[in-house]
Amino acid sequence: MPIIHIVLFEFKPTIGHEQIAEVCEAMLALPQKCLHPQSHQPYVKGYGGGRDISPEGLQGAFTHGFVSEFQSEEDRKYYLEKDPAHLDFVASLGGLVEHVRVVDFEPGKY
């Protein structure tokens, strides 16, 4: 069963629009950079994200959100713990992000 992975960013107030755009571009490029260790093919599915535009006003200080899909727990585990492209991206966020929220779920499981 697929796993949906949602990431929300609250950038530090001192971070400018250009730096935020660079982070977003790097995040959106991960599906092409994250390759499965055996097949050497992209394994992150259904990727997208961008700046919050919700009129509800419930986002708090989170301004950007991203959604990805993994086909298995093993794929997600590799992404989070071992994928060099993802780990390099996470390391690049130092000093830029105030808070991050992550929610994962399997569709239809309650």
C-alpha positions as CSV (number, residue, x, y, z in Angstrom):
1,M,0.0,0.0,0.0
2,P,1.4,3.5,-0.8
3,I,2.5,5.9,1.8
4,I,1.8,9.6,1.5
5,H,4.5,11.8,3.0
6,I,3.6,15.5,3.7
7,V,6.2,18.0,4.7
8,L,5.5,21.6,5.9
9,F,8.1,24.3,6.3
10,E,8.2,27.5,8.4
11,F,11.1,29.5,7.2
12,K,13.1,31.7,9.6
13,P,11.9,35.4,9.3
14,T,15.3,36.5,8.1
15,I,15.2,34.2,5.1
16,G,14.5,36.1,1.8
17,H,12.3,35.1,-1.1
18,E,15.3,34.0,-3.2
19,Q,16.6,31.6,-0.6
20,I,13.1,30.2,-0.1
21,A,12.7,29.7,-3.9
22,E,16.1,27.8,-3.9
23,V,14.9,25.5,-1.2
24,C,11.6,24.8,-3.0
25,E,13.4,24.1,-6.3
26,A,15.8,21.7,-4.5
27,M,12.9,20.0,-2.8
28,L,11.0,19.6,-6.0
29,A,14.1,18.2,-7.8
30,L,14.4,15.3,-5.3
31,P,12.3,12.8,-7.3
32,Q,14.8,13.0,-10.1
33,K,17.8,12.8,-7.8
34,C,16.6,10.1,-5.4
35,L,17.4,6.8,-7.1
36,H,16.6,3.3,-5.8
37,P,19.7,1.6,-4.6
38,Q,19.1,-1.6,-6.7
39,S,17.3,-0.4,-9.8
40,H,19.0,3.0,-10.0
41,Q,15.6,4.4,-11.1
42,P,13.6,7.2,-9.4
43,Y,11.4,5.8,-6.7
44,V,9.7,8.9,-5.2
45,K,6.2,9.1,-6.8
46,G,3.5,11.7,-7.0
47,Y,5.7,14.6,-5.9
48,G,4.5,18.3,-5.7
49,G,4.4,21.3,-3.5
50,G,4.7,25.0,-3.2
51,R,3.7,28.1,-1.3
52,D,0.5,28.0,0.9
53,I,-2.5,29.7,-0.6
54,S,-5.2,28.5,1.7
55,P,-7.9,31.2,2.5
56,E,-8.8,29.3,5.8
57,G,-6.0,30.9,7.9
58,L,-5.3,27.6,9.7
59,Q,-1.7,27.1,8.5
60,G,-0.1,29.0,11.4
61,A,3.4,30.0,10.4
62,F,3.9,27.2,7.9
63,T,4.2,28.8,4.4
64,H,5.2,25.9,2.2
65,G,4.1,22.3,1.8
66,F,5.2,19.3,-0.2
67,V,3.6,15.9,-0.8
68,S,5.3,12.8,-2.0
69,E,4.3,9.1,-2.3
70,F,6.3,6.0,-1.6
71,Q,5.2,2.6,-2.9
72,S,6.5,0.8,0.2
73,E,7.7,1.2,3.8
74,E,11.2,0.1,2.6
75,D,11.3,2.9,0.0
76,R,10.3,5.5,2.6
77,K,12.8,4.1,5.1
78,Y,15.6,4.3,2.5
79,Y,14.6,7.9,1.6
80,L,14.6,9.0,5.2
81,E,17.7,7.2,6.5
82,K,20.1,6.5,3.6
83,D,19.3,8.3,0.3
84,P,22.3,10.6,-0.2
85,A,20.3,13.1,-2.2
86,H,17.6,13.5,0.5
87,L,20.2,13.6,3.3
88,D,22.2,16.3,1.5
89,F,19.0,18.3,1.0
90,V,18.1,18.0,4.7
91,A,21.6,19.1,5.7
92,S,21.2,22.2,3.4
93,L,18.3,23.4,5.5
94,G,20.4,24.3,8.5
95,G,19.8,28.0,9.4
96,L,16.9,28.4,7.0
97,V,14.0,26.6,8.5
98,E,12.4,27.5,11.9
99,H,10.1,24.5,12.1
100,V,9.2,21.5,10.0
101,R,6.2,19.2,10.4
102,V,5.9,15.8,8.8
103,V,2.8,13.7,8.5
104,D,2.7,10.3,6.8
105,F,-0.3,8.1,6.2
106,E,-1.5,5.2,4.2
107,P,-4.7,6.0,2.3
108,G,-7.8,4.4,3.8
109,K,-6.1,3.4,7.0
110,Y,-7.7,4.9,10.1
